[in-house]
Amino acid sequence: MNDMPEKLAPMCELIDEVKALADIPEDQWTGAIAEGKWSPQEIIGHMMLWDKHFLEHAIRPMAAKEPMDMPKVELDEFNRKAAAYARSQGRQELIDQTVHWREQIIGELKRIPEEEYATEYSTGSGKLSVDEYLADFYWHDRHHMNQIHHYIANGHK
């Protein structure tokens, strides 16, 4: 039985959700979702740059059966830069970049035989399997998209 489409479906969900953000009012796109929190624009930039990072340092090496090159990342600094980058981009450009990097990840994951999804690859400081990556990033996607959906549905101040 081929479960790959089922396993990859959650990764695909983000694409349509991000595209739908092209239609929200500008003040919702750039407004903080809560006091001291990011805007949808900044959240999407954060998600996009994490996709790019994992594609380059984990997913492509896994698909090529090469060692992962997972540099140590200072999370707060990475996220601060991601938010600043998002603010420097036009909305459609940021959406297009997000879709591009997510589609690249999905394409690389399809290159990995499904029977290897449970294989643990060394990250240098630990181990990571495709199944673990999918579970972690699905949670990450849902967490942030739920924040954005709640913000939009409940209006903003």
C-alpha positions, -999 to 999 in steps of 0.1 A, spaced: 0 0 0 13 35 -9 8 59 20 31 86 5 3 108 -8 -14 106 26 19 114 44 26 143 21 -10 157 20 -5 178 52 26 194 36 5 204 6 -22 220 28 0 250 36 2 260 -1 -36 267 -5 -37 283 29 -9 307 21 -23 315 -13 -56 325 4 -38 352 24 -35 372 -8 -71 382 -3 -71 395 33 -70 433 39 -36 449 41 -41 459 77 -48 423 87 -17 411 67 6 435 85 -11 437 118 2 419 149 -20 389 157 -18 399 194 1 423 216 38 416 211 32 389 185 40 388 148 17 397 119 5 371 94 32 385 70 59 378 95 46 344 104 46 334 67 81 347 63 92 326 94 76 295 79 90 301 45 126 306 57 124 275 79 112 255 48 142 269 29 166 260 57 153 225 61 152 219 23 188 229 19 203 213 50 181 182 56 157 173 29 179 175 -1 207 156 16 183 129 27 169 126 -9 205 124 -22 215 99 5 242 123 16 251 134 51 230 162 65 246 196 70 225 210 99 243 241 112 235 252 147 209 279 145 203 305 171 165 304 171 157 339 182 182 354 158 169 333 129 133 342 137 141 379 141 158 379 107 129 360 92 104 385 104 125 414 91 129 396 57 91 392 55 85 429 61 109 437 32 89 417 7 57 424 -11 28 402 -2 26 383 -34 64 378 -36 64 364 -1 34 341 -9 51 330 -41 84 323 -23 66 303 4 48 282 -22 81 277 -41 100 264 -12 72 242 0 68 227 -35 105 221 -36 103 202 -2 74 181 -15 93 173 -47 124 162 -28 103 141 -3 87 123 -33 122 112 -44 128 94 -11 113 58 -12 85 56 13 101 26 30 130 49 39 107 75 57 115 59 91 152 58 85 171 80 109 197 103 94 224 119 114 221 157 118 255 161 134 238 168 168 211 142 167 190 122 143 160 129 121 138 108 99 114 119 72 85 107 94 97 128 123 103 158 100 67 155 86 52 153 121 72 182 134 65 205 105 28 195 103 25 206 140 45 238 132 23 246 102 -9 240 121 2 260 151 10 291 130 -19 288 105 -43 283 135 -30 316 149 -36 334 116 -71 318 111 -81 328 147 -68 363 142 -87 368 109 -119 352 122 -120 372 153 -110 405 138 -81 426 151 -76 457 171 
